[in-house]
């Protein structure tokens, strides 16, 4: 279809030339007892059963051959989950062409228990206990996503089709490979917004799609992100070279009493 009409985009940009060192495998791990939770708490500083977000986002293991990582949201993650019994963790590996550090084979060849064992190794579980924990204290379900990296491939205008192509009366595209304004791929919201845009446009519904949070180029958002990326520390508590610190002091003296100082204070950086 795309070969006959370019309004259908250029799908070859997303399904060809995928690098070998890519992200294709993730897994969900359900912890079925309390033997693994203390190792998570030791790294994150948060009790997984506290009802708070545990990792605050993806937690990457920089020494991992797979560049392994995990994320643990507020528990219970699913409505039917037993909060007193089960804990759910998401695992992912960004390098699928290298053998693991504990499991000596590429992530694409691993079973769920092996994916869990590799994670437990990096959590610091003693090696003599890893296989027991992986088989008897957790259930890991792998997910193969051959085109997951395609969301992030370099692209240009026209590579993704518009949600409703020009002149289209009864056909629309939805999901992360359709083009809509301002939104960011890899989110459920993107899929929902494109679906709403498709239905409203094709059926003539006079209703606006919920707007994307206006964070782009907003200095207030960037300063707030800087604060949180530095473990919620003001600038004077952040470790930096002495020259950088001196320059920072000079800059702060110049902006004293200005709107910039107000923005820095609002972001808790000063």
N, C-alpha and C positions, 0 to 999 in steps of 0.2 A: 504493500500500500504506500509506504514511504517512497519507494522508487518511482511510483507513478505520480505522486503529488507531494511536494516538499512541505506542504502545510501539516503533514504528519510527522515532521521532524526528521532527525538523522539518527536513527537507533544504533547505527554502527559505532557512534561515539561512546556508547555505554556497554556494548556487548563484545567489543573486540579490543585486543591489546591490553588485556588485564594482566598486570605484573604477577610473577610467581610469588613474590613476598607480599601476599595480600591477606586481607581479612575475609575468611569464608566460614569459620566455625565459631559458634557460641554455644552456651549450654545453660540450662537452669538447674540449680542444685537445691534440693529440699533437704534441710537438716532435720533429722528425725529424733535426735536426742540432744543433750547438752554438752557433749564432749568436744565439739568443734567451736562452739560459741565463744569460749574464753580466748581463743587465739584471734578471733575477729576483734573482740573487745580490746585486746592488748595492742593491736595495730591502730584501730580507729579511735580508741579512747571512749567508746560509747557502748553501752549495754544494748545488744540487738533486740532485747525485749522491752525496751523503755518506751516504745511508741514514737520515738524520734527517728528522723532520717539517720541511717547508720554511717554510710560513707560520704554522703553529700555529693555524690556523682561518681563517675568511674575512678577507680583506684588502680593505677598502673604499676606493675612490678618491673622496675627499670633493669634489674639483673636477669630477667627471664629471657631465655633464647626465643621463646614465642612472643615476647613482649606481652606477656599474659596480664590480664587485669580482671577486676571484679567490681561489682556494684551491688549495694544492698540498700534498698529503700526502706521507708517506714514499714514496720511489720504490724499487723498482717498485710501482706502485699495483695492478696486476693480475698474477696469477701468470704469465701467458703473455707479459708485457711484457719486452722486451729491455732490461735496465737499463743497458747500455752504449750503447744507441742512442736509445731513445724515452723521453720524459718526458711525463707527463700532467698537465694543468692543468684546473681547473673554473672557468668564467666564469659570471657572472650579472649581470643588470641590474634594478634595483628600480623604475625609472621607465620605463614602456613607451610613454608618450605624448609624449616629447620627442625632437627630433633629436639625434644624437650630436655630439661635438666634432670628430671627424675625418671620420666617415661622417655626412653631413648628412641622416639620415632616422631615423625611429623604429626601435628595436631589433627590433620585430616584423616589419619589412620587410627585414631584413638577411639576407644569405647567411652561411654559416660563415666564409668568408674575410673578409667585412666585419666580423663580430664579432671576429675575431682582429686585424684591422687597428686597430680602435678600442682594443683592449687594448694593442697594441704602442705606439700613440700615447701612452697614459698611462704606459707603462713608460719612456718617454723614448727610444725608437728614433727616429733621425733620419727625418724625413718622406720623404726621397728613397729610403729603404730599406724603408719599411713594407710597401708592396704586394709587393715581392719576397719579404720574409720571410713575409708572410701566405700567399702562394701556394706558395712553394718550400721553406720551412723548417717548415711546420706543416700539420696537417689538423684543421679545426674542424668539429664536427658539432653543429648547433643542436638544441635540444629545446624544443618548445612545450608549456607546462604551463598551460592556461587556468584551472585551479582550484587552482593551488599555493598562492595566497594564502588560499584558503578554510580551510586548516588553522588560520589565526591569526585568523579572524573572531571578534568578540565572541560569546559563547554563554552559555547558562544550563543548569541541570540539565534534562535531558529533550530538549535539542536534538540530542544524539547518542544513538542507541539503545544500550542495554546490549549487551554482547557476546552474551549469551543473554537475550533478552527474557523477561519473566515469563510463565510458562505454556508457553513454547516447548519442544517435545520434539525437533524435528529441524531447527531453523533457528537459525543464529547469524550475527553480523556480525564481520568481522575487519578490521583495518587502522586507519588513523588517524582515521577518522570514526566509530568505535565508542567507547563510553565504558568505560574501565577506571580503576581507582584509581591515583592518584599519578604515573602515567607522563606523559612529555612527548611531544607529537606531533612529527612530522617525523623520526622515527628508524626504522631497521630493527627495533630492539628492540621498539618499540611494536607493529609488525605481527606479530612473532614471539610476543610475549606474548599478544596477543588471540587468535591462532590456537591457542596452547596452551590458553588458558582455554576456548575454544570446544570443542575436542576433548575435554578432560578432563571438562568439565561434561556434554556431551551423551552421552558414552560411559560415564560413571560411573567414570572413572579416578581413584583416590585418590592424587593427586599434586599438589603445590603448584607454581604458576608461579614461576619465579625472581623474587625481590623486586627492586624498584627501589632503587637506591642512595639511602639516606636522607639526602639533602642539604638538604631543605626545612627552613628555620628552624634549621639547625645553625650556630651562631655560628662554629665551627671552620672549616667550609667557606667561610663568607662572608669570614672574615679571610684565609684562604688565597687566595681569589679576588682580594681586594684587593691582596695582595702581588704576584700574577702580573699583574694588570691594570696595575700600576705598574712594569712591566718588571723585576719581582723586586728591588725596592728597599725597604729599610727606611724607616720613616716619616721619619727625619731627612734622607734623601736626596731625598725627594719635594718638588718645588717647590710652595709654597702661600703665600698671603698671610701677612704678618707677624702679623696678629691671630690667624689660624687656628693658626699655629705656636705662639704664646704660649698659646693656650687648650689646645692639645695637650700642651704641657709641663706645664701645671697639672694636666690630667687624669692624665697619666702619674705625676705625683708622688703623686696620691691613691690610685692603684691599686698602688703599689709594695708588693711582698710579698704580693699577693693572687693569687687564681686567675686573674683577668683578665690580670695581668702574665704569668702562665705561658702563657695562650692567645696573647697577642701575641708572646711569644718563640717559641712553637711554630710560629706562622705566619711567623716571620722578619721581623716588622714592627719589632721592637726588638732 
